[in-house]
């Protein structure tokens, strides 16, 4: 993948091929970095559960960056069983 600016990553849509779910955009998630190297170690994404008429609850998932299998100009595709 080479070097990228963080500003180039924030608009990437996150998709998990294990369940076909879309988890929004990288800029809306939290990123986990290695404090010594600055390397991205993972992302924390949230998924809203509930319906329009009930209370909505956010569930969060930590997805390791190593489970990333593909990146294009618009998407990040992960293969990770939640």
PDB file with one MODEL, atoms N, CA, C and O in Angstrom:
MODEL        1
ATOM      1  N   UNK A   1       0.822  -1.184   0.000  1.00  0.00           N
ATOM      2  CA  UNK A   1       0.000   0.000   0.000  1.00  0.00           C
ATOM      3  C   UNK A   1       0.862   1.242   0.000  1.00  0.00           C
ATOM      4  O   UNK A   1       0.451   2.260  -0.557  1.00  0.00           O
ATOM      5  N   UNK A   2       2.014   1.206   0.586  1.00  0.00           N
ATOM      6  CA  UNK A   2       2.856   2.387   0.609  1.00  0.00           C
ATOM      7  C   UNK A   2       2.407   3.373   1.662  1.00  0.00           C
ATOM      8  O   UNK A   2       1.555   3.075   2.499  1.00  0.00           O
ATOM      9  N   UNK A   3       2.989   4.535   1.606  1.00  0.00           N
ATOM     10  CA  UNK A   3       2.671   5.573   2.587  1.00  0.00           C
ATOM     11  C   UNK A   3       1.454   6.360   2.129  1.00  0.00           C
ATOM     12  O   UNK A   3       1.306   6.678   0.949  1.00  0.00           O
ATOM     13  N   UNK A   4       0.595   6.664   3.076  1.00  0.00           N
ATOM     14  CA  UNK A   4      -0.592   7.474   2.808  1.00  0.00           C
ATOM     15  C   UNK A   4      -0.731   8.498   3.918  1.00  0.00           C
ATOM     16  O   UNK A   4      -0.324   8.260   5.055  1.00  0.00           O
ATOM     17  N   UNK A   5      -1.299   9.615   3.584  1.00  0.00           N
ATOM     18  CA  UNK A   5      -1.646  10.607   4.592  1.00  0.00           C
ATOM     19  C   UNK A   5      -2.950  10.171   5.252  1.00  0.00           C
ATOM     20  O   UNK A   5      -3.805   9.556   4.615  1.00  0.00           O
ATOM     21  N   UNK A   6      -3.089  10.493   6.517  1.00  0.00           N
ATOM     22  CA  UNK A   6      -4.314  10.156   7.227  1.00  0.00           C
ATOM     23  C   UNK A   6      -5.522  10.781   6.540  1.00  0.00           C
ATOM     24  O   UNK A   6      -6.594  10.177   6.500  1.00  0.00           O
ATOM     25  N   UNK A   7      -5.359  11.972   6.004  1.00  0.00           N
ATOM     26  CA  UNK A   7      -6.465  12.641   5.314  1.00  0.00           C
ATOM     27  C   UNK A   7      -6.919  11.868   4.078  1.00  0.00           C
ATOM     28  O   UNK A   7      -8.050  12.045   3.624  1.00  0.00           O
ATOM     29  N   UNK A   8      -6.061  11.020   3.532  1.00  0.00           N
ATOM     30  CA  UNK A   8      -6.430  10.202   2.375  1.00  0.00           C
ATOM     31  C   UNK A   8      -7.187   8.944   2.788  1.00  0.00           C
ATOM     32  O   UNK A   8      -7.819   8.299   1.952  1.00  0.00           O
ATOM     33  N   UNK A   9      -7.129   8.592   4.067  1.00  0.00           N
ATOM     34  CA  UNK A   9      -7.769   7.373   4.544  1.00  0.00           C
ATOM     35  C   UNK A   9      -9.164   7.595   5.119  1.00  0.00           C
ATOM     36  O   UNK A   9      -9.976   6.671   5.130  1.00  0.00           O
ATOM     37  N   UNK A  10      -9.455   8.800   5.594  1.00  0.00           N
ATOM     38  CA  UNK A  10     -10.682   9.024   6.359  1.00  0.00           C
ATOM     39  C   UNK A  10     -11.966   8.768   5.576  1.00  0.00           C
ATOM     40  O   UNK A  10     -12.990   8.463   6.187  1.00  0.00           O
ATOM     41  N   UNK A  11     -11.951   8.880   4.261  1.00  0.00           N
ATOM     42  CA  UNK A  11     -13.162   8.683   3.465  1.00  0.00           C
ATOM     43  C   UNK A  11     -13.324   7.262   2.939  1.00  0.00           C
ATOM     44  O   UNK A  11     -14.188   7.012   2.098  1.00  0.00           O
ATOM     45  N   UNK A  12     -12.508   6.331   3.421  1.00  0.00           N
ATOM     46  CA  UNK A  12     -12.631   4.942   2.988  1.00  0.00           C
ATOM     47  C   UNK A  12     -13.762   4.254   3.745  1.00  0.00           C
ATOM     48  O   UNK A  12     -13.832   4.331   4.972  1.00  0.00           O
ATOM     49  N   UNK A  13     -14.652   3.579   3.009  1.00  0.00           N
ATOM     50  CA  UNK A  13     -15.745   2.842   3.638  1.00  0.00           C
ATOM     51  C   UNK A  13     -15.227   1.491   4.120  1.00  0.00           C
ATOM     52  O   UNK A  13     -14.476   0.822   3.410  1.00  0.00           O
ATOM     53  N   UNK A  14     -15.625   1.092   5.321  1.00  0.00           N
ATOM     54  CA  UNK A  14     -15.157  -0.147   5.941  1.00  0.00           C
ATOM     55  C   UNK A  14     -16.181  -1.247   5.688  1.00  0.00           C
ATOM     56  O   UNK A  14     -17.357  -1.103   6.024  1.00  0.00           O
ATOM     57  N   UNK A  15     -15.721  -2.356   5.088  1.00  0.00           N
ATOM     58  CA  UNK A  15     -16.589  -3.495   4.788  1.00  0.00           C
ATOM     59  C   UNK A  15     -15.919  -4.760   5.305  1.00  0.00           C
ATOM     60  O   UNK A  15     -14.717  -4.954   5.125  1.00  0.00           O
ATOM     61  N   UNK A  16     -16.708  -5.621   5.952  1.00  0.00           N
ATOM     62  CA  UNK A  16     -16.209  -6.904   6.438  1.00  0.00           C
ATOM     63  C   UNK A  16     -16.812  -8.009   5.574  1.00  0.00           C
ATOM     64  O   UNK A  16     -18.032  -8.167   5.547  1.00  0.00           O
ATOM     65  N   UNK A  17     -15.984  -8.774   4.870  1.00  0.00           N
ATOM     66  CA  UNK A  17     -16.525  -9.804   3.981  1.00  0.00           C
ATOM     67  C   UNK A  17     -17.018 -11.033   4.736  1.00  0.00           C
ATOM     68  O   UNK A  17     -17.711 -11.865   4.151  1.00  0.00           O
ATOM     69  N   UNK A  18     -16.683 -11.172   6.013  1.00  0.00           N
ATOM     70  CA  UNK A  18     -17.182 -12.303   6.800  1.00  0.00           C
ATOM     71  C   UNK A  18     -18.701 -12.258   6.919  1.00  0.00           C
ATOM     72  O   UNK A  18     -19.360 -13.297   6.876  1.00  0.00           O
ATOM     73  N   UNK A  19     -19.260 -11.053   7.070  1.00  0.00           N
ATOM     74  CA  UNK A  19     -20.708 -10.932   7.249  1.00  0.00           C
ATOM     75  C   UNK A  19     -21.358  -9.956   6.266  1.00  0.00           C
ATOM     76  O   UNK A  19     -22.574  -9.765   6.301  1.00  0.00           O
ATOM     77  N   UNK A  20     -20.566  -9.344   5.397  1.00  0.00           N
ATOM     78  CA  UNK A  20     -21.096  -8.411   4.412  1.00  0.00           C
ATOM     79  C   UNK A  20     -21.502  -7.057   4.976  1.00  0.00           C
ATOM     80  O   UNK A  20     -22.071  -6.232   4.261  1.00  0.00           O
ATOM     81  N   UNK A  21     -21.215  -6.825   6.241  1.00  0.00           N
ATOM     82  CA  UNK A  21     -21.620  -5.578   6.889  1.00  0.00           C
ATOM     83  C   UNK A  21     -20.721  -4.414   6.485  1.00  0.00           C
ATOM     84  O   UNK A  21     -19.522  -4.569   6.251  1.00  0.00           O
ATOM     85  N   UNK A  22     -21.348  -3.248   6.413  1.00  0.00           N
ATOM     86  CA  UNK A  22     -20.619  -1.998   6.222  1.00  0.00           C
ATOM     87  C   UNK A  22     -20.611  -1.284   7.562  1.00  0.00           C
ATOM     88  O   UNK A  22     -21.641  -1.203   8.232  1.00  0.00           O
ATOM     89  N   UNK A  23     -19.459  -0.767   7.955  1.00  0.00           N
ATOM     90  CA  UNK A  23     -19.310  -0.140   9.263  1.00  0.00           C
ATOM     91  C   UNK A  23     -19.011   1.351   9.162  1.00  0.00           C
ATOM     92  O   UNK A  23     -18.364   1.915  10.044  1.00  0.00           O
ATOM     93  N   UNK A  24     -19.469   1.977   8.116  1.00  0.00           N
ATOM     94  CA  UNK A  24     -19.251   3.413   7.980  1.00  0.00           C
ATOM     95  C   UNK A  24     -17.890   3.719   7.382  1.00  0.00           C
ATOM     96  O   UNK A  24     -17.332   2.925   6.624  1.00  0.00           O
ATOM     97  N   UNK A  25     -17.374   4.865   7.729  1.00  0.00           N
ATOM     98  CA  UNK A  25     -16.130   5.349   7.141  1.00  0.00           C
ATOM     99  C   UNK A  25     -15.018   5.372   8.178  1.00  0.00           C
ATOM    100  O   UNK A  25     -15.264   5.527   9.374  1.00  0.00           O
ATOM    101  N   UNK A  26     -13.811   5.217   7.705  1.00  0.00           N
ATOM    102  CA  UNK A  26     -12.658   5.169   8.594  1.00  0.00           C
ATOM    103  C   UNK A  26     -12.559   6.436   9.440  1.00  0.00           C
ATOM    104  O   UNK A  26     -12.147   6.377  10.598  1.00  0.00           O
ATOM    105  N   UNK A  27     -12.930   7.569   8.875  1.00  0.00           N
ATOM    106  CA  UNK A  27     -12.887   8.824   9.612  1.00  0.00           C
ATOM    107  C   UNK A  27     -13.873   8.891  10.768  1.00  0.00           C
ATOM    108  O   UNK A  27     -13.726   9.729  11.657  1.00  0.00           O
ATOM    109  N   UNK A  28     -14.883   8.011  10.768  1.00  0.00           N
ATOM    110  CA  UNK A  28     -15.870   7.967  11.848  1.00  0.00           C
ATOM    111  C   UNK A  28     -15.525   6.923  12.901  1.00  0.00           C
ATOM    112  O   UNK A  28     -16.224   6.805  13.908  1.00  0.00           O
ATOM    113  N   UNK A  29     -14.466   6.170  12.682  1.00  0.00           N
ATOM    114  CA  UNK A  29     -14.076   5.126  13.629  1.00  0.00           C
ATOM    115  C   UNK A  29     -12.865   5.586  14.429  1.00  0.00           C
ATOM    116  O   UNK A  29     -12.261   6.619  14.141  1.00  0.00           O
ATOM    117  N   UNK A  30     -12.529   4.800  15.430  1.00  0.00           N
ATOM    118  CA  UNK A  30     -11.325   5.078  16.207  1.00  0.00           C
ATOM    119  C   UNK A  30     -10.209   4.194  15.681  1.00  0.00           C
ATOM    120  O   UNK A  30     -10.439   3.042  15.313  1.00  0.00           O
ATOM    121  N   UNK A  31      -9.005   4.735  15.647  1.00  0.00           N
ATOM    122  CA  UNK A  31      -7.857   3.971  15.169  1.00  0.00           C
ATOM    123  C   UNK A  31      -6.926   3.684  16.332  1.00  0.00           C
ATOM    124  O   UNK A  31      -6.760   4.512  17.228  1.00  0.00           O
ATOM    125  N   UNK A  32      -6.323   2.509  16.312  1.00  0.00           N
ATOM    126  CA  UNK A  32      -5.375   2.107  17.347  1.00  0.00           C
ATOM    127  C   UNK A  32      -3.991   2.111  16.716  1.00  0.00           C
ATOM    128  O   UNK A  32      -3.758   1.447  15.705  1.00  0.00           O
ATOM    129  N   UNK A  33      -3.075   2.863  17.318  1.00  0.00           N
ATOM    130  CA  UNK A  33      -1.720   2.998  16.790  1.00  0.00           C
ATOM    131  C   UNK A  33      -0.712   2.370  17.735  1.00  0.00           C
ATOM    132  O   UNK A  33      -0.932   2.319  18.945  1.00  0.00           O
ATOM    133  N   UNK A  34       0.400   1.889  17.179  1.00  0.00           N
ATOM    134  CA  UNK A  34       1.549   1.472  17.970  1.00  0.00           C
ATOM    135  C   UNK A  34       2.250   2.748  18.411  1.00  0.00           C
ATOM    136  O   UNK A  34       2.644   3.563  17.577  1.00  0.00           O
ATOM    137  N   UNK A  35       2.407   2.923  19.716  1.00  0.00           N
ATOM    138  CA  UNK A  35       2.994   4.167  20.240  1.00  0.00           C
ATOM    139  C   UNK A  35       4.431   4.388  19.802  1.00  0.00           C
ATOM    140  O   UNK A  35       4.869   5.532  19.678  1.00  0.00           O
ATOM    141  N   UNK A  36       5.169   3.316  19.567  1.00  0.00           N
ATOM    142  CA  UNK A  36       6.584   3.456  19.208  1.00  0.00           C
ATOM    143  C   UNK A  36       6.793   3.676  17.716  1.00  0.00           C
ATOM    144  O   UNK A  36       7.626   4.492  17.320  1.00  0.00           O
ATOM    145  N   UNK A  37       6.041   2.953  16.885  1.00  0.00           N
ATOM    146  CA  UNK A  37       6.276   3.014  15.442  1.00  0.00           C
ATOM    147  C   UNK A  37       5.290   3.896  14.690  1.00  0.00           C
ATOM    148  O   UNK A  37       5.569   4.318  13.568  1.00  0.00           O
ATOM    149  N   UNK A  38       4.135   4.182  15.298  1.00  0.00           N
ATOM    150  CA  UNK A  38       3.101   4.944  14.611  1.00  0.00           C
ATOM    151  C   UNK A  38       2.267   4.097  13.672  1.00  0.00           C
ATOM    152  O   UNK A  38       1.369   4.609  13.005  1.00  0.00           O
ATOM    153  N   UNK A  39       2.556   2.806  13.612  1.00  0.00           N
ATOM    154  CA  UNK A  39       1.843   1.879  12.728  1.00  0.00           C
ATOM    155  C   UNK A  39       0.399   1.700  13.204  1.00  0.00           C
ATOM    156  O   UNK A  39       0.134   1.661  14.405  1.00  0.00           O
ATOM    157  N   UNK A  40      -0.529   1.591  12.253  1.00  0.00           N
ATOM    158  CA  UNK A  40      -1.927   1.332  12.589  1.00  0.00           C
ATOM    159  C   UNK A  40      -2.039  -0.131  13.012  1.00  0.00           C
ATOM    160  O   UNK A  40      -1.645  -1.029  12.269  1.00  0.00           O
ATOM    161  N   UNK A  41      -2.577  -0.366  14.205  1.00  0.00           N
ATOM    162  CA  UNK A  41      -2.721  -1.722  14.728  1.00  0.00           C
ATOM    163  C   UNK A  41      -4.146  -2.251  14.549  1.00  0.00           C
ATOM    164  O   UNK A  41      -4.348  -3.461  14.453  1.00  0.00           O
ATOM    165  N   UNK A  42      -5.121  -1.363  14.505  1.00  0.00           N
ATOM    166  CA  UNK A  42      -6.506  -1.791  14.368  1.00  0.00           C
ATOM    167  C   UNK A  42      -7.436  -0.601  14.333  1.00  0.00           C
ATOM    168  O   UNK A  42      -7.020   0.553  14.440  1.00  0.00           O
ATOM    169  N   UNK A  43      -8.714  -0.919  14.179  1.00  0.00           N
ATOM    170  CA  UNK A  43      -9.743   0.115  14.200  1.00  0.00           C
ATOM    171  C   UNK A  43     -10.881  -0.352  15.099  1.00  0.00           C
ATOM    172  O   UNK A  43     -11.127  -1.549  15.247  1.00  0.00           O
ATOM    173  N   UNK A  44     -11.555   0.598  15.684  1.00  0.00           N
ATOM    174  CA  UNK A  44     -12.736   0.301  16.489  1.00  0.00           C
ATOM    175  C   UNK A  44     -13.923   0.894  15.751  1.00  0.00           C
ATOM    176  O   UNK A  44     -14.002   2.104  15.539  1.00  0.00           O
ATOM    177  N   UNK A  45     -14.845   0.020  15.364  1.00  0.00           N
ATOM    178  CA  UNK A  45     -16.024   0.450  14.619  1.00  0.00           C
ATOM    179  C   UNK A  45     -17.248   0.233  15.491  1.00  0.00           C
ATOM    180  O   UNK A  45     -17.222  -0.587  16.408  1.00  0.00           O
ATOM    181  N   UNK A  46     -18.310   0.958  15.212  1.00  0.00           N
ATOM    182  CA  UNK A  46     -19.550   0.760  15.956  1.00  0.00           C
ATOM    183  C   UNK A  46     -20.685   0.452  15.005  1.00  0.00           C
ATOM    184  O   UNK A  46     -20.705   0.863  13.845  1.00  0.00           O
ATOM    185  N   UNK A  47     -21.628  -0.292  15.554  1.00  0.00           N
ATOM    186  CA  UNK A  47     -22.807  -0.696  14.803  1.00  0.00           C
ATOM    187  C   UNK A  47     -24.006  -0.396  15.686  1.00  0.00           C
ATOM    188  O   UNK A  47     -24.043  -0.808  16.845  1.00  0.00           O
ATOM    189  N   UNK A  48     -24.986   0.318  15.147  1.00  0.00           N
ATOM    190  CA  UNK A  48     -26.169   0.664  15.924  1.00  0.00           C
ATOM    191  C   UNK A  48     -27.172  -0.473  15.858  1.00  0.00           C
ATOM    192  O   UNK A  48     -27.552  -0.923  14.778  1.00  0.00           O
ATOM    193  N   UNK A  49     -27.593  -0.929  17.027  1.00  0.00           N
ATOM    194  CA  UNK A  49     -28.612  -1.978  17.130  1.00  0.00           C
ATOM    195  C   UNK A  49     -29.915  -1.337  17.583  1.00  0.00           C
ATOM    196  O   UNK A  49     -29.909  -0.336  18.300  1.00  0.00           O
ATOM    197  N   UNK A  50     -31.019  -1.915  17.165  1.00  0.00           N
ATOM    198  CA  UNK A  50     -32.321  -1.406  17.574  1.00  0.00           C
ATOM    199  C   UNK A  50     -33.099  -0.942  16.359  1.00  0.00           C
ATOM    200  O   UNK A  50     -32.603  -0.978  15.232  1.00  0.00           O
ATOM    201  N   UNK A  51     -34.307  -0.511  16.600  1.00  0.00           N
ATOM    202  CA  UNK A  51     -35.145  -0.049  15.501  1.00  0.00           C
ATOM    203  C   UNK A  51     -35.557   1.399  15.744  1.00  0.00           C
ATOM    204  O   UNK A  51     -35.180   2.011  16.743  1.00  0.00           O
ATOM    205  N   UNK A  52     -36.313   1.913  14.838  1.00  0.00           N
ATOM    206  CA  UNK A  52     -36.764   3.301  14.919  1.00  0.00           C
ATOM    207  C   UNK A  52     -37.582   3.552  16.183  1.00  0.00           C
ATOM    208  O   UNK A  52     -37.511   4.635  16.764  1.00  0.00           O
ATOM    209  N   UNK A  53     -38.362   2.548  16.612  1.00  0.00           N
ATOM    210  CA  UNK A  53     -39.272   2.717  17.743  1.00  0.00           C
ATOM    211  C   UNK A  53     -38.672   2.307  19.082  1.00  0.00           C
ATOM    212  O   UNK A  53     -39.297   2.514  20.122  1.00  0.00           O
ATOM    213  N   UNK A  54     -37.486   1.737  19.076  1.00  0.00           N
ATOM    214  CA  UNK A  54     -36.873   1.319  20.339  1.00  0.00           C
ATOM    215  C   UNK A  54     -35.598   2.115  20.580  1.00  0.00           C
ATOM    216  O   UNK A  54     -35.107   2.830  19.705  1.00  0.00           O
ATOM    217  N   UNK A  55     -35.084   1.969  21.783  1.00  0.00           N
ATOM    218  CA  UNK A  55     -33.816   2.623  22.088  1.00  0.00           C
ATOM    219  C   UNK A  55     -32.716   2.006  21.249  1.00  0.00           C
ATOM    220  O   UNK A  55     -32.650   0.787  21.095  1.00  0.00           O
ATOM    221  N   UNK A  56     -31.873   2.831  20.721  1.00  0.00           N
ATOM    222  CA  UNK A  56     -30.762   2.337  19.913  1.00  0.00           C
ATOM    223  C   UNK A  56     -29.538   2.185  20.791  1.00  0.00           C
ATOM    224  O   UNK A  56     -29.268   3.011  21.663  1.00  0.00           O
ATOM    225  N   UNK A  57     -28.815   1.130  20.547  1.00  0.00           N
ATOM    226  CA  UNK A  57     -27.628   0.837  21.335  1.00  0.00           C
ATOM    227  C   UNK A  57     -26.471   0.601  20.375  1.00  0.00           C
ATOM    228  O   UNK A  57     -26.605  -0.136  19.398  1.00  0.00           O
ATOM    229  N   UNK A  58     -25.349   1.221  20.655  1.00  0.00           N
ATOM    230  CA  UNK A  58     -24.170   1.023  19.815  1.00  0.00           C
ATOM    231  C   UNK A  58     -23.338  -0.128  20.354  1.00  0.00           C
ATOM    232  O   UNK A  58     -23.026  -0.185  21.544  1.00  0.00           O
ATOM    233  N   UNK A  59     -22.984  -1.040  19.463  1.00  0.00           N
ATOM    234  CA  UNK A  59     -22.042  -2.099  19.792  1.00  0.00           C
ATOM    235  C   UNK A  59     -20.741  -1.755  19.109  1.00  0.00           C
ATOM    236  O   UNK A  59     -20.744  -1.341  17.949  1.00  0.00           O
ATOM    237  N   UNK A  60     -19.629  -1.916  19.801  1.00  0.00           N
ATOM    238  CA  UNK A  60     -18.339  -1.616  19.189  1.00  0.00           C
ATOM    239  C   UNK A  60     -17.545  -2.894  18.996  1.00  0.00           C
ATOM    240  O   UNK A  60     -17.650  -3.839  19.777  1.00  0.00           O
ATOM    241  N   UNK A  61     -16.751  -2.900  17.940  1.00  0.00           N
ATOM    242  CA  UNK A  61     -15.912  -4.036  17.593  1.00  0.00           C
ATOM    243  C   UNK A  61     -14.510  -3.536  17.285  1.00  0.00           C
ATOM    244  O   UNK A  61     -14.334  -2.494  16.653  1.00  0.00           O
ATOM    245  N   UNK A  62     -13.526  -4.282  17.732  1.00  0.00           N
ATOM    246  CA  UNK A  62     -12.139  -3.970  17.402  1.00  0.00           C
ATOM    247  C   UNK A  62     -11.696  -4.914  16.288  1.00  0.00           C
ATOM    248  O   UNK A  62     -11.724  -6.134  16.449  1.00  0.00           O
ATOM    249  N   UNK A  63     -11.293  -4.346  15.174  1.00  0.00           N
ATOM    250  CA  UNK A  63     -10.859  -5.133  14.017  1.00  0.00           C
ATOM    251  C   UNK A  63      -9.362  -4.920  13.828  1.00  0.00           C
ATOM    252  O   UNK A  63      -8.925  -3.789  13.617  1.00  0.00           O
ATOM    253  N   UNK A  64      -8.570  -5.986  13.898  1.00  0.00           N
ATOM    254  CA  UNK A  64      -7.121  -5.841  13.706  1.00  0.00           C
ATOM    255  C   UNK A  64      -6.798  -5.379  12.285  1.00  0.00           C
ATOM    256  O   UNK A  64      -7.403  -5.850  11.322  1.00  0.00           O
ATOM    257  N   UNK A  65      -5.859  -4.474  12.161  1.00  0.00           N
ATOM    258  CA  UNK A  65      -5.442  -3.969  10.856  1.00  0.00           C
ATOM    259  C   UNK A  65      -4.865  -5.094   9.999  1.00  0.00           C
ATOM    260  O   UNK A  65      -4.941  -5.044   8.771  1.00  0.00           O
ATOM    261  N   UNK A  66      -4.294  -6.100  10.641  1.00  0.00           N
ATOM    262  CA  UNK A  66      -3.709  -7.233   9.913  1.00  0.00           C
ATOM    263  C   UNK A  66      -4.767  -8.046   9.165  1.00  0.00           C
ATOM    264  O   UNK A  66      -4.424  -8.822   8.273  1.00  0.00           O
ATOM    265  N   UNK A  67      -6.049  -7.882   9.513  1.00  0.00           N
ATOM    266  CA  UNK A  67      -7.105  -8.620   8.815  1.00  0.00           C
ATOM    267  C   UNK A  67      -7.584  -7.891   7.559  1.00  0.00           C
ATOM    268  O   UNK A  67      -8.508  -8.350   6.888  1.00  0.00           O
ATOM    269  N   UNK A  68      -6.957  -6.755   7.241  1.00  0.00           N
ATOM    270  CA  UNK A  68      -7.286  -6.014   6.012  1.00  0.00           C
ATOM    271  C   UNK A  68      -6.783  -6.819   4.824  1.00  0.00           C
ATOM    272  O   UNK A  68      -5.611  -7.194   4.775  1.00  0.00           O
ATOM    273  N   UNK A  69      -7.668  -7.087   3.864  1.00  0.00           N
ATOM    274  CA  UNK A  69      -7.235  -7.870   2.704  1.00  0.00           C
ATOM    275  C   UNK A  69      -7.192  -7.055   1.417  1.00  0.00           C
ATOM    276  O   UNK A  69      -6.541  -7.455   0.452  1.00  0.00           O
ATOM    277  N   UNK A  70      -7.882  -5.914   1.397  1.00  0.00           N
ATOM    278  CA  UNK A  70      -7.909  -5.130   0.162  1.00  0.00           C
ATOM    279  C   UNK A  70      -8.221  -3.680   0.497  1.00  0.00           C
ATOM    280  O   UNK A  70      -9.019  -3.383   1.386  1.00  0.00           O
ATOM    281  N   UNK A  71      -7.574  -2.791  -0.235  1.00  0.00           N
ATOM    282  CA  UNK A  71      -7.869  -1.365  -0.112  1.00  0.00           C
ATOM    283  C   UNK A  71      -7.925  -0.778  -1.504  1.00  0.00           C
ATOM    284  O   UNK A  71      -7.016  -0.969  -2.312  1.00  0.00           O
ATOM    285  N   UNK A  72      -8.997  -0.067  -1.775  1.00  0.00           N
ATOM    286  CA  UNK A  72      -9.095   0.656  -3.042  1.00  0.00           C
ATOM    287  C   UNK A  72      -9.167   2.143  -2.724  1.00  0.00           C
ATOM    288  O   UNK A  72      -8.928   2.549  -1.587  1.00  0.00           O
ATOM    289  N   UNK A  73      -9.488   2.942  -3.706  1.00  0.00           N
ATOM    290  CA  UNK A  73      -9.610   4.381  -3.479  1.00  0.00           C
ATOM    291  C   UNK A  73     -10.832   4.730  -2.634  1.00  0.00           C
ATOM    292  O   UNK A  73     -10.911   5.824  -2.075  1.00  0.00           O
ATOM    293  N   UNK A  74     -11.802   3.783  -2.539  1.00  0.00           N
ATOM    294  CA  UNK A  74     -13.049   4.080  -1.842  1.00  0.00           C
ATOM    295  C   UNK A  74     -13.365   3.148  -0.680  1.00  0.00           C
ATOM    296  O   UNK A  74     -14.194   3.487   0.164  1.00  0.00           O
ATOM    297  N   UNK A  75     -12.727   1.982  -0.613  1.00  0.00           N
ATOM    298  CA  UNK A  75     -13.091   1.011   0.421  1.00  0.00           C
ATOM    299  C   UNK A  75     -11.887   0.352   1.077  1.00  0.00           C
ATOM    300  O   UNK A  75     -10.801   0.260   0.505  1.00  0.00           O
ATOM    301  N   UNK A  76     -12.128  -0.103   2.306  1.00  0.00           N
ATOM    302  CA  UNK A  76     -11.215  -0.977   3.035  1.00  0.00           C
ATOM    303  C   UNK A  76     -11.980  -2.267   3.269  1.00  0.00           C
ATOM    304  O   UNK A  76     -13.059  -2.244   3.862  1.00  0.00           O
ATOM    305  N   UNK A  77     -11.448  -3.377   2.820  1.00  0.00           N
ATOM    306  CA  UNK A  77     -12.136  -4.651   2.988  1.00  0.00           C
ATOM    307  C   UNK A  77     -11.362  -5.498   3.979  1.00  0.00           C
ATOM    308  O   UNK A  77     -10.167  -5.745   3.817  1.00  0.00           O
ATOM    309  N   UNK A  78     -12.082  -5.944   5.023  1.00  0.00           N
ATOM    310  CA  UNK A  78     -11.504  -6.782   6.059  1.00  0.00           C
ATOM    311  C   UNK A  78     -12.119  -8.167   5.997  1.00  0.00           C
ATOM    312  O   UNK A  78     -13.252  -8.337   5.546  1.00  0.00           O
ATOM    313  N   UNK A  79     -11.366  -9.152   6.452  1.00  0.00           N
ATOM    314  CA  UNK A  79     -11.854 -10.520   6.590  1.00  0.00           C
ATOM    315  C   UNK A  79     -11.644 -10.898   8.049  1.00  0.00           C
ATOM    316  O   UNK A  79     -10.602 -11.438   8.422  1.00  0.00           O
ATOM    317  N   UNK A  80     -12.657 -10.603   8.873  1.00  0.00           N
ATOM    318  CA  UNK A  80     -12.509 -10.793  10.312  1.00  0.00           C
ATOM    319  C   UNK A  80     -13.829 -11.262  10.905  1.00  0.00           C
ATOM    320  O   UNK A  80     -14.863 -10.615  10.737  1.00  0.00           O
ATOM    321  N   UNK A  81     -13.783 -12.390  11.597  1.00  0.00           N
ATOM    322  CA  UNK A  81     -14.985 -12.923  12.227  1.00  0.00           C
ATOM    323  C   UNK A  81     -15.208 -12.216  13.557  1.00  0.00           C
ATOM    324  O   UNK A  81     -14.350 -12.243  14.440  1.00  0.00           O
ATOM    325  N   UNK A  82     -16.365 -11.587  13.688  1.00  0.00           N
ATOM    326  CA  UNK A  82     -16.699 -10.867  14.925  1.00  0.00           C
ATOM    327  C   UNK A  82     -17.359 -11.791  15.917  1.00  0.00           C
ATOM    328  O   UNK A  82     -17.712 -11.366  17.017  1.00  0.00           O
TER     329      UNK A  82
ENDMDL
END
